[in-house]
Each structure stands twice: as structure tokens, then as C-alpha cells.
Amino acid sequence: MKKSINVILMIVILFLFSGQVGPLDSFGDVGHKVPEKTSEKTQRNKSVFHSSYYLKKAKTYKNNDELQLALFFLKIAAALSPDDMEIVGKISDLKLTIDNKSKKYFKKGEKFYNQNKFEEARKQFLTVLRYNPNHKDALDYLKNRLIPKEYINYTFEKNDSLKIISNKFYKDPELVFLIVYFNNLKSDTEPEPKEILKIPILEPEFNQAIRDRRQDMISANNLLREKRFQEVIVITQKILENDPLNKEAIKLKNEAFYHIGIQLSSQEKYFEAIDTFKKITSEYEGVNGVIQEAIQHELLKAENLLKEKKYEESIDLSKKILGYDQSNTAANKLIRTSLCQQGRDLFIRKKYDEALRVLDKTDPADDCAVKIRLAVKKAIKQQAEAHYIQGVKHFLNEELQSAIKEWEKTLKLNPEHDKAKSNIKKARSLLEKLKKVK
């Protein structure tokens, strides 16, 4: 007992030192988590180290007949004040109250059970568990005695088959799956002669549901022939909600999605088609083929966009393809090629900064990007040098302001150009001297 209380106390302390809400909020004050002032929060964190705080919580829960929670908080209070005999007495009294209430409702449950009032008995045993979740006898009633045995025993004979039995009891050989499921049988084997089978007794509603399902299957087949595929999907999904392993319904749903996907492909709505094909179960023959075919159409679009130098559009489309097929090497190659060609075009147009920004998106090891990046950097250095020389010319002509502007352009292109830095200082110094002379 002491060990469990210490664990609870450690949890409280850990919550406090990690800056989280104390365990008290986990049980009652969820609806009042309003941001507090720092001083209020500090005061609150201090208060949870006092047993009085948890005694108050325990009293609240006891008054609300939440006795297990009240006991929980009393144990925390006892851990904080181990020498307080009054708290020990409260725990003892509460345990006695829990025991008495459990016994009271258990006796009521037994009385109802003996009167065959099973629903009333169930409610009483559930109330017992509310006070004492580990009450073995109440659990036994709920788990073992209150389960209705709505079946009859049948001895399997030599000339019997599960379909014959299904037809005999349900007037329907297709309901054999109920007997298989209820007796834990394998669907592909017959029982041994003299084996006792449990035949579940069906409610009239169940038989009606079976009849409705058959009618739905007939309707779905007819709608499929009429190419009303969306309606087929609605009906089959309704069937599968109640019978998720119904093979015929799965097959019809797959057929409907397949035909819708083909229609979308014919309209060149390839991504919508792929989304539709992906709703088909994996065992459906040919679905992977039509998905790849749709992807190839989108790849062709991306290639054409690249030829038209619509680089951004080609890249976006290729990325979308990768969203459907992460390992698609053709889409990855298109992205690399688009970035490289876009960088080359910007380089040719002397938009060096833009070219580098585009090339930075590529794989650093990509050969094409490496070559263009080197060419761009070389061109930038050459341009920087040209501005530097132009600045020298202005300087020699005593055009100091113009010289400074050219050298600043040099540094913008090549921040490491030491001569440009030095010359700017000299030119500015000369300008200051000239101002003083004037």
C-alpha cells in the first residue's frame, strides 16, 4: 500500500516540476482551464503540497458519490501527512462505505437474477463495479451468467452437411456462415458425426436484414449492368458496413470503382482516376496496371511542360506524381532536369542570383547543376572584376563618387575583394579632405 501511495506522490511531484497541470485537473476541473496570472499559478502549485488540498478534493468527490476518486485523493493526502491519524481513519471509513454499498447493490442484483429479471440484475451489478471495479462475483455474473443462451443443440449426423442444416433451420443454405462462426469451425471442413453443434436462434429482424441484403445485392448487380456506378458503391458500402467480409459486395464495389476510374482517365483526369483506383482492394486484377498507366500520362504532361520551358509547372506536376508514387525515378529525373535547365536559362540571361537560388534546390552532387553553378560563380567574379576596373578608371579621372559606386558593385558580387574594400576607404578619405579644403 505504501509503495503505491509513494508512486502516486512521485507522479504529483513530477507533474509540478515539469510545469504541467497537477493530477487534480485530470479528474475534475477539465472545463475550467483558464489562463492564470503567474502569482496565482505559483500559489496553486504550493497548495498541492498540502494534504488539506487533497482532503478537500476527496470530500467533493465523496459528496458526488465518486467514492473511488475520493479514496484516491485521500491516499495522496495520507502520503503528504503520514502521521495524521484522522486521514487514516477517513480512508478506513471510506473503504467500509464502499464495501457496504457494493454488498447492498450485489444483493439486489442477485435478487433480480433469481427472479429472472436479467436487465434489472445487470444494472445492479454494473453499479457494484462503479463502487468496486474488482468485485469478482459481480464480474462473474456479467461475464458468464447474464449472457443469453439463444441457441439449440443439434447432433451432426452422417449424411448431414452444414448447408443442409442451415436450410433446415433457416430455410436458407447461404446462412451456413452463422453456424461456422458460432461453433468456431473451419469454413472448408464438415463436423464429425455425433458432434454437437450450437444452432443460434435468429430474431425476426435478422431474417429481414438477410432478405434486405439479398435484395440490395440484386439491385447492385442490375445497377452495374446499367453503368450506374455511383449507386452501386452506395449500396455495396451499406452492405459491407454490416457484413465487411461479403465477397460479392466487395467484388461489385471494386467493379464500380474500376469503371469510374476508367471514365476519369478517358477525360484526362488522371489524378482523380488514380484516387479512385486506390479505393479498389489489392486483390483486384489489373488495378496496379491502370494506376501506372495514369501516372505515365501525367509524366508525359510534365515532359511537355519541360520542353515548353515551363519549369515551375513541370516541377510541381512531377512532385504531385511522387505523392502517388514515391519511388518514381522518371519524376525525380524530371525535377532535376527542370531545375538544371531553369538555372542554365537564368545564367544565359545573366540573372546570376536567381540562377544560384534555383540551383540550390538541386542535389549538390548533380553533375549538371555542379557545372552550371561553377559557370555562374565564374561569371559573377568576372563581372565583379569588370566593375572594379571601371572604378579604377573613375578614380584616375578623379571621379571619386563614381569610383566608389563601381567598387561597391564589386563587393556586392564578390564580398572578399580586398582591393575594392581598400580603394573605397581611400576614395572616401580623399572626399573628406576635399570637403575641408573647400
N, C-alpha and C positions, 0 to 999 in steps of 0.2 A: 504493500500500500504506500509506504514512504517513498519507495522508488518511483512509483507512478506520479505522486504529487510533486516530487522533485523535478521530474521531466516536464510536467505542466508549468512549474515555476520557471524553469530554464527557457521554455518557449516564450513565456511572457517577457522575460528579460531580453531575449534575442530580438523580439519584435520592437521593444523600446529602443535598444541601442542601434538598430538598423534604421531607425527613423520611420518605421511603419506604424500603422494604426494598431492599438493594442488588441488582444484577443477578445476583449469585451465587445468590440464592434462587430465581430464575426457572428455574434449571436442575437443581437437585438437592435442596434441603432443604425442599421444599413440605410434607412430612409432619411437620416439627418446628418450626412457627411457634408457639413457646410464649412468652407474655409474659415479657420480661426486665426486670431491675432497670435503672434509669437508668444506673448506673455501668457495667454490663455492656454496655449498648447503645452508650454513648459509646466504650468501649474497642473495641468491634467496628467502629464507624464509622471510628475512627482506623486500624484494621488494614487496611481495604480500600484505603488509600493506599499500601500497601507491596507491592512486586512479589512478596514471599515468599508473601503470602496467595494470589495467583493461581497461583503456581507449584505450591503445594500442591493447589489445585483441579484444575489441569491434570494433575498426577500421578495424582490419584484417578480422573479420567475416563479417562486413558490405561490405567490398570490394569484398568478396566472395559470396555476396548476401545471406548470412546466417543471416537474419535480426532478427530472434527470439533469436539466440545466442548472437548477438551484443547487443540486448536490455537487455539480462540477465546480461552481464558484465558491461553495463552502470549503471544498478541498483546497482551493487556491488560498483562501483566507487562512486556513489552518497551516498551510505551508509557510505563510508570511508571519504568522503568530503561533508558533508550535507550543507555547506554554499556556495558551489561552484555553482553559478547560471549558469555558462557555461555548466556544466554537465546536469543540469535540462533542459536547452534549447536543448541539444543534444538528450535527452530522448524524449522530446516533438516532435522534428523534425523527429526522427526515427519512432515514433508512427504514425505520419502523413504519412510518406513514406509507412509504412506497410499498412495503411488504403487505401491509393491511389492505391497501387499495387493490393491489394485484390479486390477493386472495378473494376479495369481495367480487371483483368482476369475473374471476375464473369460475367461482361457484355459480354465478349467474349463467355463464357460458355453458357449463356442464348441465345445468337445469334445462336450458333451452334445447341442448343437444339431445337429452333424454326424451324430450317432448317432440323430437323430430322437427323442431323449428330451427333449421340449419342456418338460415340467413341471420336470424337474431343471435344465434350462437356465435357465428363468425364475427359479428360486430363486437361482442363482449370479449372474445379472445384477442381481437386486434387492440382493444382498449387496454387489456392486460399488458400487451407488448409496448404500449405507449409509456406505461409506468416502469415496466421491467423488460427491456428488449431481449433478455436472455432467458426468459421464462420457458423452461424446456417443455412442460406439459401443454402450455398454450400453443407453442410451436408445433408440437406433435399433432394436436387437433387440426390446426390449419393446414399442415403439410400432408397428413396421412388420412385423417378421418372425415374431413369435410369435402373431400374430392368426390363428386358424384360418380358412381359406377354405372354409367348408362351404356351397358353392353350386355350381350348374351353370349354364353359359351356354346361353341359348336365343335363337334368332333369331326375331324377331317377323315373322309372315307377313301377307299382305294380308287374308286372311279371319279372322285371329285377333282375339281380344278378351282383355282381362285376365281376365275371368270364365271364358272357355274355357280359358285357360292354367292358372288356379287349379284348375279342375275336373280338368284333365288330370293335373296333378302331385299334387294333394292330395285329389282326389275330393270337392272341396268348393268351389263357386264363391264362397262367402262369405269365403274366406281371401285374397281379392284384395288386401286392405289390406297383407299382408305383402310382396307384390311391389311395390306402390306405395311403401311405406316403404323397402325395400331398394334401390330404384333411383332414389330422390328424384323420383318422378313426381308430377304433379298428379292428384288423385283423379277429376277430371271430364274428363280427356283420355286418349286412347289413344296408345301409342307409334307412331312412324313405321315403315312396313315396312322390313325388313332391320336394324332397330335391335336391338342385342344386349342382352338382359336377363339379370340375375343372379337365378336362382331359388333361394332359400335351401332347404337340405335340413333338414327338421324332424326332431327327435328324437321317438321314440315317446311320450315323456312329454308333449310339446307337443300332439300329436294327442289324447291322452287328456284333457288340460286343456281343449281346444276342445270335446270331446264333453261333458265335465262342465259346461262353461259353458252349452252349449245346453240341457242338462237342467235346469240352475238357472233359466234363463230361462223354460222351460216351467212349472216349479214356481212361479216368482214370478207368472206370469200367472194360473195357477189359484188361487193364494192370494189374489190381488187380487179375483178374482171372488167368492171365499168371504168377503171382507171381513176377512181375517186380515192386517191391515196391518203390524203389527209384524214378522211373519215375512217379509213382502215386503221390508221395509227391511233385515233381516239378510242375506237372500240377495243383494239388489242391491248392498249395500255390499261384500260379499265379491267380487262380480264386478268392481266398479269399482276395487278395490284392485289388480287385475292388468290391468284394461283401463279406465282412467279416462275415456276418450272414448266409451265404449259408449253410444250414444244411446238404445237401447231400455231399457237398465238405468237410465239417468238418468230417462227418462220414467216408468218403473214406480215408482222411488223417489219422484219428485215426486207421483205419484198417491196413493201410500200416505201421505205426509206431509200432503197436502191433506185427505184423508178423516179422518185423525186430528185435524187442526186443526178441521175442521167438527164432529166429535163433541165436542171440548172446548168449542167455542163454544156448542153446544146445552146443555151442562152449566153454562154461565155461567162457565167457567174461561178467561176471555178472555186473560189474560196468558200462560197456558200455551199457548193456541191460537196467539197471536202468535209465541211462541218456536218453535213447530212450523212455522208458515207460513214463518218466516225461514230454515228449512233447505231450502226449495224454491229451485231455481235461478231466476234473474231472468227467464228467457225463458218461464217457465210462465205461461200466460194466466190472468188473473183473480186472481193471488195478492195483488197490491197492494190490490185492492178488498176482499178478505176481511180483510186486516190492518186497513185503515181502518175497516171495519165493526166489528171487535172493539174498536178504540180508541174508537169512538163509544159503544159500550155502557159502557165504563169511564168515559167523560166524563159520561154520564148518571148513573152512580152517584155521581160526585163532586159533581154539581149537586144531587142529592137530599140528600147529606150536608150541603151548604151550607144548603139550605132548613131542615134539621133543626137548624141551628146547631152541627153537629159540625165545627167549623172545622179542628181539627188533622187529623182523618181526611180531610177534603176536600183539605187541602193536601198531605198525604202521598200520597194517591192521584193527585193532579194531577202531583206530582213524578215519580211512577212512570211515568205516561203520557209525560212529557217524556223519560224514559230510553229510551223506544221511538221517540219522535217529537219530536226537539229543537225543531223549528220549529212545534209545535202551538200556535197562538195562543189557542185556547179554553182549553187547560190553563193557560197563562200568565195569562189573564184570571181564571180561577177562583182561582188563588193570590192575585192582587192583591185580588180581591173578598172572599175569605175573611179575609185579614189586615185589610182595612179594616173589615169588619163586626165582626170579633172585637174590634178596637180600639174601635169605637163602643160595643159592649155593655159593655166594661170601663169605659169613660168614664161611661156611664149609671149603672153600679153604683159609681161613684166610686173605682174601683181604678185610680188615675191612673198609678202607677208601672208596673203591669202593662200598661196601655194603651200607654204610651210604648215599652216593650220590644217589644211586638208591632208597633207602627208603625215601629220602627227596622228591621224586616226588609223593609219595603216599599221600592219605588223612591222616592227622595226627591222626584222630580218628579210622583208620582202625586197627582192633584187631590183625590181622596177622602181619602187619608192626610194631605195637607197641611192640609186643613180641620179634620179631627179633631185633629191634632196641635196646631194653634193653639187649638182649643177646650179641650183638655186643659191646655195651659200657662196659659191664661187662668183656668181653674177652680182650678189649683194656686195661682196668685197670689192669687186671691180667698180661698181657704182660708187661705193664709198670713196675709193681712191680717186675717181674722177672728180668728185665734189672737193676732195682735199686739194687736188692740183688747181682747180678753179679758184679755190680760196687763196692759194699761194699767189695766183695771178692778181687777184683783187688786192692782196696785201702789198705786192710790189708796186701796184698803181696807186697805193695809199688810199684805197677804198676799204677802210677798216671794217665798217659795218657789214658790207657785202662779204668780206672775207670771213667774218665771224659766222654769218648765216650759213655759208658753204661748209665750214668746219663743223658746225652743229649738225648739219645733214649727214656729214661723215660719221659723227659719233652715234647718230640715231641708227645708222646702218651697221656700224662696227664700233660698239662701245669701248673696245680695247685699243683703239687707235691712239697711241700715246702722243704722236706728233700733233694731231689735231687738238688734243687737250692742252698741250704746251703752247701751241700757237694762239689758241683762244685767250689764254691768260696774258700772253704778250700783247695781243691786239687790244684787249680791254685796258691793260696798263697804259698803253700809248694814248688811247682815247681819253683816259683820266688826265694825263699830263697835258694834252692839247686843250682840254677844257680849262685847266688852270692858267695856261698861257693866255687864252682868250679873255 
